[in-house]
Amino acid sequence: MEAELSPPVDEAPSIVSWQDDLAERIGRITDKDRKKLAVYGLEEALMQYNRILSSTYVAEEIEGKTAAIIEALIKSIKAGKSDKETILAAQGMMLITPRKDKSFCASSGS
């Protein structure tokens, strides 16, 4: 009796859009139970959030979420668990604050 061979498993990494990645990072940053997140987890979420905001025009993706994001960033600035978290939150605050031209991104072309 021959053993059945399973078909090869495709282990290619799944491709996540920047919009999905941004939504996940915003979810982690604004989660009410973020105290349960390890310091590294919140720092990582802030770092990736800042990276996306500084390289992509995101006004549509964060529309309606800015109040919650700003509230979470202020919490990290005032009571961050580490200096790195505080700095990343301050950077995130700079990136989300609308500028005179109403853009939300430092690299949006002006």
C-alpha positions in Angstrom: 0.0 0.0 0.0 1.4 3.3 -1.1 1.4 6.3 1.3 -0.6 9.2 0.1 1.5 12.3 -0.6 0.0 15.6 0.3 0.3 18.4 -2.3 3.1 20.9 -1.5 2.0 23.7 0.7 2.4 27.1 -0.7 4.3 29.0 2.0 4.5 32.3 0.2 4.0 35.2 2.6 0.6 36.8 2.3 0.6 40.3 0.8 -1.1 42.9 3.0 -2.0 46.2 1.5 -0.7 49.4 3.2 -4.4 50.3 3.9 -4.9 47.0 5.8 -1.5 47.4 7.6 -2.5 51.0 8.6 -5.9 49.9 9.9 -4.2 47.2 12.0 -1.7 49.7 13.4 -4.4 52.2 14.2 -6.4 49.4 15.9 -3.4 48.5 18.1 -2.7 52.1 19.0 -6.3 53.0 19.8 -7.2 49.7 21.6 -8.7 50.4 25.0 -6.9 47.4 26.4 -3.5 48.5 25.1 -2.1 48.2 28.6 -2.0 44.5 27.9 0.2 45.1 24.9 3.9 44.7 25.6 5.9 47.8 25.4 7.6 46.5 22.2 4.2 45.8 20.6 3.0 49.3 21.0 6.4 50.7 19.9 6.3 48.5 16.8 2.7 49.7 16.0 3.7 53.3 16.4 6.9 52.9 14.3 4.9 51.3 11.4 2.1 53.8 11.7 4.6 56.7 11.5 6.4 55.0 8.5 3.1 54.7 6.6 2.0 58.2 7.4 5.4 59.6 6.3 5.4 57.8 3.0 1.8 57.7 1.8 -1.1 60.2 1.6 -3.6 58.7 4.1 -6.3 61.4 4.6 -9.1 59.1 3.4 -7.9 56.1 5.5 -7.8 58.0 8.8 -10.9 60.1 8.2 -13.3 59.7 11.1 -10.5 58.1 13.2 -8.3 61.1 14.0 -9.9 61.9 17.3 -9.3 58.4 18.7 -5.8 58.3 17.2 -4.9 61.7 18.7 -6.3 60.6 22.1 -4.2 57.5 22.1 -1.1 59.4 21.0 -1.6 61.9 23.8 -1.8 59.0 26.3 1.5 57.7 25.0 3.1 61.1 25.1 1.9 61.8 28.7 2.4 58.3 30.2 4.4 56.2 27.8 6.0 53.0 29.2 9.3 53.9 27.5 11.1 56.9 26.1 10.9 55.4 22.6 7.1 55.1 22.9 6.8 58.7 23.9 9.1 59.9 21.0 7.2 57.7 18.4 3.9 59.1 19.7 5.1 62.7 19.4 6.3 61.9 15.8 2.9 60.4 15.1 1.2 63.5 16.4 3.2 65.7 14.1 2.3 63.5 11.1 -1.4 63.4 11.8 -1.9 67.1 12.6 -3.4 68.7 9.5 -1.3 71.4 7.9 -2.3 74.6 6.2 -2.8 72.7 2.9 -5.0 70.1 4.8 -2.7 67.2 4.0 -1.8 64.7 6.7 1.5 63.6 5.3 4.9 65.2 5.5 5.8 63.8 2.0 2.5 64.8 0.2 4.3 67.1 -2.1 4.4 70.6 -0.5 
